Amino acid sequence: MTPVVALLMPHDYDLLQRLSQASGVPGREDLVRDLIGRELGALSERARVDVMGNLIVDVGGPDGAPVVMVSAHMDEIGFLVRHIDDKGFLRLQNLGGFDTRNLFARLVTVFPRYGEPRVGVLNPGVKPVHISTAEERKKVPDLEEFVVDLGLGADVVKTEVRIGDMVTLHGPFVDLGEVVSGKALDDRTGCWVLLETLRRVTSPAVRLVAVFSVQEEVGLRGAATSAFAVEPDVGIALDTTLAVDTPGTPDHLAVTRLGSGVGIKVSDSSALSNGWLVDAMADLADRHEIPHQFEVLPKGGTDAGAIQRSRSGVASITLSTPSRYVHTVTEMVAKRDLEGAVALLSAFLSSPDAAVPPAR
């Protein structure tokens, strides 16, 4: 049983804000990793960074206990600079999936190799409404039509910025009381859940290895290599999922609902969760009165998909935080769901039998 005192510890939403505001696209997760490393406290002595950039923390546990790898990815969707034209406008290469309808008139942050970060304006190269035709206004531009305007002369831009520099979406983190909203909550919420759990579960009943992974948004790459090295018996991914409980979407397409509890993933397009793990998580949630819901995601995946396929196979599952407006700068999650994820993961890691499959 998870100690009650551990679950009553206050949750650090200032940490979630700092994680959200940190920047790190796939392959450029350094700033996020440094922030997480500073938050590990004494566990930093058990941490290492592998060649891919994954931050792997061997928390330890009883001798002979099942090895449980819990993975949350540090990277956010974003861009790299792929071209600088003669007027100083930047063209972008996306890293991760974007709906271009959400990119109009957005601010971005460009991280030059040779200078301080600069805020720029992201817009498609199209005519303003005043001089465009009705037909032109109907077209949704492709990503390749978008440019970043730094408001600087071409000579300055070409001096500071180089091809391959990181570009992230720019937006505030806001605490609205029962929910928070901001950029990169996919998957800085997972990183937050894992850090909050490590603060509570100081003596796990399993051999716990916490992984803050890289390059999830471009193919679950960091989880694949770290799982190969860790050789876990059980893999748990922490990620967001769709909460499409908003106007314009039929109820049967909602996937999950904001504020209805942590999502226990049954399936997505990268993995079918092992059935006994789904049952174990549901039983623990019932026993500890943790609000939860079951998730079937038609398209999309998490680190669990890579962990499950590692070596000869790993029993795997995802615990999901429902999120509205995914892959935007206004992603929204409910504190109740976040805290439920911490409670359920803490309960699992504190239960000696939860990570053991039932006898066949």
ABEGO torsion letter per residue (X at the ends): XBBAAAAABBBBAAAAAAAAABBBBBGAAAAAAAAAAAAAEAAAAABBBBAAGBBBBBAEEBBGBBBBBBBBBABBBBBBBABBBAAGBBBBBBBEBBBAAAABGBBBBBBBAAEBBBBBBBBBBBBBAAABBAAAAABBBBAAABBBBAGBBAAAAAAABBBGBBBBBBBBBBBAGABBBEBGAOAAAAAAAAAAAAAABABBABBBBBBBBBGAAAGGAAAAAAAAAAGBABBBBBBBBBBBABBGBBAAAAGBBBGAEBBBBABBAABBBBAAAAAAAAAAAAAAGBBBBBBBBABEBBAAAAAAABEAEBBBBBBBBBBBGBGBAABBBBAAAAAAAAAAAAAAAABAAAABBBBX
